[in-house]
Amino acid sequence: MTDLILDAEGAKSFTDDPKSFGAARCLCKADQAALETFRSRLLLYRDLAHTALEDPLPDCFPITHALLEGAGQWEACMEAFLASRAIQSPYYRDVNPSFVAWLATNGWGQERWPFLLQLAHFEYIEVEILRWPDDPPLDELQATPTLDSRVVFAGATRNLAYAWHVHEATKNDPEPEAGEAFLLGYRDPEGDFIYSELSAHASAFLARCLEGEPIGMAASALDLEVDEVLDLLIRFREKGALSGFDNIKSRGLNEPCPASPNEQVARL
């Protein structure tokens, strides 16, 4: 059934001769005959299952879809993706990230469109951020940072770095310009997806904070102005990207730090 649903060659073989299709897969003669009997129903089932697996992708990747559809390559991409058996999870929600992972490992289309993986990744990040579970309350956090504080990021926040201006791509103009793009993606207090453009230094600073460095140490390592850094963090806390600040000195060095819900930097 997997060969029939996911493999274009398998579907053609089944359509041409269901019994031979079954024999090639070591099915008994009774099952080969059943394939022949239910040929039309199984082909209908294939179409329904195939469509169901493809269905979430244009909604999650509208710009990628526009790019490939405009080049007449969307169906070829879908056939290659499904035939790869990259979808291993039983959960429908995992179809979209499986597509990004497949692009990362397979490299499909990236000789022609070197930005394709990064474009798809940025489009998926919006869905991931919007669906990320709400953070548990962390009452011990401070609202105002100090140089000794550690930054506690909201679980949905992502620190992103791309080699293409993927955030500027649109359905009408889906090919982004080359050039570094540093972005902070997060969910605002109203629950909407937001991204903010960062300088390279600001992105590097936030990366150090994500790794757990105290604010003053991270700023000093990058030779950043303290006032600017503190102002940046306050603004991002107000926007919902940060949960707050853990003041190491006021808490005491022997007490455990509250875990940040997100301690990863998503970089491609």
C-alpha positions, -999 to +999 in steps of 0.1 A: +000+000+000+029+023+007+044+016-027+010+023-043+004+055-025+038+071-024+057+057-053+048+071-088+065+041-104+047+017-081+014+033-090+021+030-127+030-007-122-002-013-103-023+005-129-008-015-157-010-049-141-023-053-105-015-090-103+021-085-114+024-057-089+013-080-061+036-109-073+066-086-073+059-080-037+055-117-028+018-116-022-001-148-024-023-155-055-055-148-036-042-113-026-030-108-062-065-115-074-079-091-048-057-064-062-072-070-096-107-071-082-104-038-063-082-020-088-104+010-093-111+014-056-074+012-047-065+038-073-092+061-059-078+055-024-043+064-037-056+097-051-073+105-018-043+096+004-019+114-020-040+145-019-043+144+019-006+143+023+000+172-001-029+193+011-012+211+041+020+220+021+007+249+000-009+265+030+023+263+051+047+272+022+027+296+000+057+314-014+076+281-020+045+268-037+042+299-059+079+296-069+077+260-079+042+262-094+053+291-116+082+270-128+060+239-134+079+220-108+055+217-078+041+183-088+076+170-095+087+182-060+057+165-043+063+132-062+099+132-051+091+142-015+064+115-011+085+088-028+114+095-004+092+081+025+104+111+045+071+112+064+076+087+092+054+102+118+017+090+123+007+126+130-006+149+103+011+179+120+045+164+111+041+166+073+053+202+071+085+198+091+092+165+073+092+185+040+118+210+054+139+181+067+137+164+033+149+195+015+178+198+040+189+162+035+180+156-002+189+190-017+161+188-042+159+219-065+187+238-047+211+237-077+185+258-095+172+277-065+200+278-039+177+297-015+149+271-016+157+254+018+161+287+036+128+300+021+109+269+031+125+270+066+114+306+072+079+299+060+077+269+084+090+289+113+059+310+113+037+279+117+060+265+144+059+297+164+021+301+161+016+265+173+041+265+201+026+258+235+021+287+259+049+290+284+042+282+321+043+312+344+077+320+358+069+343+387+105+344+399+117+363+368+124+401+369+108+425+345+140+447+342+174+433+332+207+440+350+242+432+338+242+401+360+209+388+347+203+359+324+177+363+297+148+338+297+134+336+262+098+327+254+095+292+242+083+302+208+111+327+201+136+318+174+169+335+166+174+331+129+202+337+104+199+333+066+221+339+036+192+352+016+165+379+023+139+352+026+116+375+047+113+398+017+101+371-007+064+373-018+041+352-039+045+376-068+082+379-063+093+346-047+130+348-054+148+366-025+180+386-030+212+372-017+226+387+015+227+380+052+195+384+071+193+382+109+158+379+123+142+373+156+109+354+152+084+354+181+048+355+191+035+389+204+011+393+234-019+390+210-007+357+197+004+369+163+036+359+145+062+387+144+097+389+131+122+417+138+153+424+117+185+424+137+221+436+131+247+409+130+260+421+164+225+420+180+219+385+166+253+373+180+244+389+214+211+372+216+228+339+206+251+342+236+221+350+258+203+319+245+234+299+256+230+312+291+257+339+293+248+368+317+239+400+298+270+420+308+294+392+298+276+387+264+277+425+257+313+428+268+324+399+246+310+417+215+320+452+227+284+465+227+271+495+245+254+485+277+225+510+275+217+499+240+217+462+250+194+468+280+171+489+259+169+461+232+161+435+258+134+456+275+117+463+241+118+426+232+103+417+265+074+441+260+069+426+225+066+391+240+099+376+227+113+373+262+097+359+293+118+380+316+152+381+334+168+359+360+189+380+384+217+356+395+229+378+424+195+383+439+187+347+436+220+334+450+246+315+431+238+281+447+201+282+437+192+266+404+183+289+375+148+287+360+151+268+327+146+288+296+118+273+275+139+277+244+177+274+244+183+268+207+194+291+179+178+281+146+205+288+120+207+277+083 
